[in-house]
């Protein structure tokens, strides 16, 4: 039952790794600029990043640690509104910009290239097109998208998902009615499935950051040399942000990927990006 629900909610999983010392050092150097800009949310990103990364330390990343960008993330937070089509599209556009900004802050040399992940491939040089579905009784994945990313001579695919762990609210659906007999317990169960390492994945770390948010970081090997890193972070609104990066690249922007030598973004870096994006999302 648990595995089936897990598969329904998130699909095939992957993982991540992190070293906090260099990150904290870089963030300290940046604090003066952040204060001058009144970047309260950017400071929160440092706290979330430190809490997440400190406890996800794993084996050395295969890609070298990138130096942080000198650009300052704007302090404005936003909510994941998806009450109707218009608000969902507006939120998706904001989230797309925040993801692009976070990626280039952590991996300044990163570039985007066209890959058709979900039927909405962006042009070369553009970040993933994030699809926002308006709020429905059964919506588990309000925002999602992905495209190709290149850095340090490596190419792969980066995807983003925002998943809701709240029980569905469709009174005509018997499964929803059963779940809503105790919605808090059901949400806790889903949180456990998404934010706790599951037995099939061996290279995985999970825990709670200094701000009380839960995280999970894991790496999943696949067939033919495929490697996928994944970082999941509990958001302020209790949804779950999932970032994945793989070493698969499809010729001509198609969907049949071929494994490359390594991922263009390390698991540590992916965790940093997740922390920066998550710090901007309000309850």
Secondary structure, DSSP 8 states (H G I E B T S, - for coil): -HHHHHHHHH-S--B-----HHHHHHHHHHHHHHHHTT-HHHHHHHHHHHHHHHT---S--SS------S-------B----SSHHHHHHHHHHHHHHHHHHHHHHSTT-EEE---SSS----TT-----EE----TT-SEEEEEEEEEEETTEEEEEEEEEE--S----TT-HHHHHHGGGHHHHHHHHHHHHHS--TT-SEEEEEE-TTS-EEEEEEEE-GGG-EEEEEEEE-TTS-EEEEEEESEEEGGG-S-EEE-SS-SS-HHHHHHHHHHHHHHB--
